[in-house]
Amino acid sequence: MKLVKTRLAAMMFLEYFIWGAWYVTVGTWLGRTLHFSGAEIGVVAGTTAVGAIVSPFLAGWVADRWFATERVLAGLHGAGAVLLLLASGRATFGPIYWLVLGYACVYMPTLALTNSLAFRQMRDPKVEFGPIRVLGTAGWIVAGLIVGGLRLEATAVPLKLAAACSLVLAVYALTLPHTPPLTKPEGLRVAGFVSSIVSPEAVRLLKDKSFAVFVLASFLICIPLQFYYAFTNLFLNEIGIQNAAGKMTGGQMSELGCMLLIPWFFRRLGVKYMLIAGMGAWALRYALFAFGNGGAGLWMLYAGILLHGICYDFFFVTGQIYVDRKAPAAYRAAAQGMLTLITYGAGMLLGSWLSGQVVDHYATMAADGSATHAWRPIWLISGGLSAAILALFWFAFSDKEQLPATSL
């Protein structure tokens, strides 16, 4: 069993190394080297949101009914390696966008598939999954340190690195424990496909006012969030921060620490104020970015990066716990899937478009096609949006049910 856990941990390391290798710095390559506009960078970053929308088909339909999970993983990562390699050799928007979009559509389902494969091999996932999943965060950190340390951020090398690792994981997946489908194929029925993506039982949870407010706030907060994911590395490089990708891994390091503190804070703050703290951290992060700089204000940039643990864990992880407790046991997976579709899918997709428009509005073009940006108003706009959503949630959400701390 120990050997199986080691193999699963290696799978998680490779899975998130791939994502961390290319996604953090792709905007810098597109903006500084290929001179793409903010709108173009935004929609390329938003391909992962499209991938999250189509993910239920491959993760919840094909793998659950037709093919063993490890074989689906091998096929998706093999295809992803080819698509990323092709994208790294292009220099115009159209080919890069469609290749990265194709890649996102085959990569995003693997996030759920690696989780489900790991769960199937565990006796007690509540105890065993955490130490295995943490290797995924370690993979993201190592990727950032390599890309930043070697000064590869403005090049296509990160995509090639991710492609190589995708190929390694495609081969490695075939060596993982056999994980066959649990459900027999029933034919390609449209009704069954649609219900597997948007469960009617999960939708009915929206009749609860507090749950509906939570889902709406989750959707809305993902709009300003995309400013961070799409443009932070470009921002840091543009203002002269060295090894920006490596420094940004501090966010994942803080995420690990905050994950350990969630039970302690949960007992003292409860659901509502945990979620408020998460949204408030986003607004504070953007304010720090707006007024920070590479000189005396460098500490503000570091603080903004280190807030990632609170930004992510306090809102998204607490939100997942909230959904798990609000949904009936039979529909918890469907409810989590609906939340993912609304947040990482629709919310991030809208945020990708909006962030690109705002960044372009505050861009100044040079004769060689490169651009510089007035970053303070960009971050103040995203911070203002976060603060407005926080205020909406604060006054509209009411969690009368006290969730048991012992369940964490």
SVG drawing of the C-alpha trace seen along z (x, -y; Angstrom):
<svg xmlns="http://www.w3.org/2000/svg" viewBox="-36 -55 55 58">
<polyline fill="none" stroke="black" stroke-width="0.4" points="0.0,0.0 2.9,-2.4 4.2,-1.8 0.8,-2.6 0.7,-5.9 4.2,-6.8 3.1,-6.2 -0.1,-8.3 2.0,-11.1 4.3,-11.0 1.2,-11.2 0.1,-14.4 3.5,-15.9 3.7,-15.5 0.0,-16.6 0.5,-20.0 4.1,-20.5 2.6,-20.6 0.1,-23.3 2.5,-25.4 5.2,-25.2 3.2,-27.0 0.2,-28.7 1.8,-31.2 4.1,-32.7 2.2,-32.3 0.9,-35.9 4.5,-37.2 5.6,-35.2 2.6,-36.4 2.8,-40.0 6.5,-40.8 7.8,-38.6 4.9,-38.2 3.3,-41.6 -0.2,-40.2 -2.8,-42.6 -4.3,-42.3 -7.6,-41.0 -5.7,-38.3 -3.7,-37.3 -6.9,-37.2 -8.7,-34.9 -5.7,-32.6 -5.6,-32.4 -9.4,-31.8 -9.0,-28.6 -8.7,-26.7 -12.2,-28.0 -13.5,-26.5 -11.7,-23.3 -13.5,-23.4 -16.8,-23.6 -16.2,-20.6 -14.4,-18.7 -17.5,-16.9 -17.9,-15.1 -14.5,-13.4 -14.1,-13.1 -17.7,-12.2 -19.0,-10.5 -16.3,-8.8 -14.1,-7.7 -17.0,-6.7 -18.7,-4.6 -16.4,-3.6 -12.6,-3.4 -10.3,-2.7 -9.2,-6.0 -5.5,-5.4 -6.0,-4.9 -8.0,-8.0 -5.3,-9.9 -2.6,-8.5 -4.6,-9.4 -5.4,-13.0 -1.8,-13.7 -0.4,-12.3 -2.6,-14.5 -1.8,-17.4 1.9,-17.0 1.5,-17.3 -0.8,-20.3 1.5,-22.2 4.5,-21.5 2.7,-22.7 1.6,-25.9 5.1,-26.6 6.2,-26.9 3.6,-29.4 3.8,-33.2 0.4,-34.5 -2.8,-34.7 -5.1,-32.4 -3.0,-29.2 -1.8,-29.7 -5.3,-30.3 -6.9,-27.2 -4.0,-25.0 -4.0,-26.1 -7.8,-25.8 -7.5,-22.3 -4.9,-21.6 -7.0,-23.0 -9.9,-20.8 -7.8,-17.7 -5.9,-18.8 -8.6,-20.2 -10.5,-16.8 -7.3,-15.2 -7.5,-17.2 -10.7,-15.4 -9.4,-12.1 -6.3,-12.0 -8.4,-12.7 -10.9,-9.9 -8.1,-7.5 -6.4,-8.3 -9.7,-7.9 -10.3,-4.5 -7.0,-3.2 -7.5,-4.4 -9.0,-2.7 -9.7,-6.0 -9.5,-9.0 -10.2,-11.5 -6.9,-10.6 -4.8,-9.4 -5.6,-12.0 -4.1,-15.1 -0.5,-13.9 -0.8,-12.7 -2.4,-15.8 0.1,-18.1 2.7,-16.7 0.7,-18.4 1.3,-21.8 4.9,-20.8 5.0,-20.1 3.6,-23.6 6.2,-25.2 9.1,-23.3 7.9,-24.2 7.8,-27.9 11.3,-27.8 12.8,-26.2 11.1,-28.5 11.9,-31.6 15.4,-30.6 16.4,-29.9 14.7,-33.2 12.5,-31.4 9.3,-33.4 9.3,-35.5 10.1,-32.4 8.2,-29.4 10.4,-27.0 7.8,-26.7 5.3,-25.2 7.9,-22.8 8.8,-21.8 5.1,-21.2 4.8,-19.2 7.7,-17.0 6.3,-16.4 2.9,-15.6 4.5,-12.9 6.2,-11.5 2.9,-11.4 1.1,-9.8 3.5,-6.9 3.6,-6.8 -0.2,-6.7 -0.2,-3.3 1.8,-1.9 -0.8,-3.1 -3.2,-0.7 -6.0,0.5 -9.1,-1.6 -12.0,-0.4 -15.3,-2.2 -17.8,-1.6 -20.8,-2.2 -21.7,-0.1 -22.1,-1.9 -25.7,-2.8 -25.4,-4.2 -24.8,-7.9 -28.1,-9.3 -28.4,-13.0 -30.5,-13.3 -28.1,-11.2 -25.1,-13.3 -26.8,-16.6 -27.9,-15.3 -24.3,-14.1 -23.1,-17.7 -25.9,-19.7 -27.7,-17.5 -31.4,-18.6 -31.0,-17.6 -28.0,-20.0 -29.9,-22.8 -32.7,-22.4 -30.3,-23.4 -30.5,-26.9 -34.0,-27.3 -32.3,-27.8 -31.6,-31.6 -28.3,-31.4 -27.0,-28.7 -28.1,-30.7 -26.3,-33.8 -23.2,-31.7 -23.2,-30.4 -23.8,-33.9 -20.9,-35.3 -18.7,-32.5 -19.4,-33.2 -18.9,-36.9 -15.7,-36.7 -14.1,-34.6 -14.4,-37.5 -11.8,-39.8 -9.7,-36.7 -8.7,-36.2 -6.8,-39.5 -4.3,-37.8 -4.0,-34.5 -3.7,-36.1 -1.6,-39.1 0.4,-39.0 3.5,-37.5 3.5,-40.0 3.0,-42.8 6.0,-41.7 8.2,-41.3 7.2,-44.7 8.1,-46.5 11.5,-44.8 11.0,-42.0 13.6,-39.3 12.6,-35.6 9.0,-36.6 7.8,-33.0 9.9,-31.8 8.7,-34.5 5.1,-33.7 5.5,-30.2 5.4,-31.8 1.6,-31.8 1.5,-28.1 3.7,-27.8 1.3,-29.9 -1.5,-27.8 0.0,-24.8 0.2,-26.6 -3.3,-28.0 -4.7,-24.6 -3.4,-23.4 -5.0,-26.3 -8.5,-26.0 -9.9,-23.7 -8.7,-26.2 -10.2,-29.2 -13.3,-27.4 -14.2,-26.7 -13.8,-30.4 -15.1,-32.1 -17.7,-29.8 -18.7,-29.6 -19.7,-33.2 -16.7,-34.9 -14.3,-32.4 -15.7,-33.2 -15.6,-36.9 -12.0,-36.6 -11.2,-34.9 -12.9,-37.6 -11.4,-40.4 -8.0,-38.9 -8.5,-39.3 -9.4,-43.0 -6.4,-43.6 -4.1,-41.7 -5.0,-44.0 -4.6,-47.1 -1.1,-45.9 -0.3,-45.3 -1.7,-48.8 0.6,-50.6 3.6,-48.3 6.7,-48.6 10.2,-47.1 11.8,-49.5 10.6,-50.5 7.2,-49.0 8.6,-45.6 7.2,-44.2 3.7,-45.0 4.2,-42.8 5.5,-39.9 2.6,-40.4 0.1,-40.3 1.6,-37.0 1.7,-35.5 -2.0,-36.3 -2.8,-33.5 -3.2,-31.0 -6.1,-33.0 -7.4,-34.0 -7.7,-30.4 -8.1,-28.2 -10.5,-30.4 -12.9,-30.9 -12.6,-27.9 -11.8,-25.2 -14.3,-26.6 -16.9,-26.8 -16.3,-23.2 -16.9,-22.2 -20.1,-24.3 -21.4,-22.6 -20.6,-19.2 -22.6,-19.9 -25.6,-21.6 -26.1,-19.0 -27.7,-15.6 -25.2,-12.8 -26.5,-11.3 -25.9,-14.6 -22.8,-16.0 -20.6,-15.1 -23.2,-16.7 -23.3,-19.8 -19.5,-20.2 -19.5,-19.7 -22.1,-22.4 -20.0,-24.8 -16.9,-24.0 -18.8,-24.7 -20.1,-28.0 -16.8,-29.3 -13.8,-27.8 -15.9,-27.6 -18.3,-30.5 -16.9,-32.9 -13.2,-32.6 -14.3,-32.7 -16.0,-36.1 -13.1,-37.3 -10.7,-36.4 -12.5,-38.6 -13.0,-41.5 -9.5,-41.5 -8.1,-41.7 -10.3,-44.6 -9.2,-46.5 -5.5,-45.8 -5.8,-47.0 -7.6,-50.2 -4.5,-51.1 -1.9,-50.1 0.6,-52.4 1.9,-51.0 5.5,-51.5 6.7,-51.7 8.0,-48.1 4.6,-46.8 5.4,-46.2 3.2,-47.7 3.6,-49.1 0.7,-49.4 -0.6,-51.7 -0.9,-48.9 -2.3,-50.9 -5.8,-51.6 -5.9,-48.0 -5.4,-46.6 -7.7,-49.1 -10.5,-48.1 -10.1,-44.4 -9.8,-45.2 -12.9,-47.4 -14.8,-44.6 -13.7,-42.2 -14.7,-44.6 -18.2,-45.2 -18.8,-41.4 -17.7,-41.1 -20.2,-43.7 -23.0,-42.0 -22.2,-38.7 -21.8,-40.2 -25.3,-41.6 -27.1,-38.9 -25.7,-35.7 -27.0,-34.1 -25.7,-30.7 -28.0,-29.8 -26.8,-26.2 -23.6,-25.8 -21.4,-23.3 -19.7,-20.8 -16.0,-21.6 -15.3,-17.9 -16.2,-17.2 -13.1,-19.1"/>
</svg>
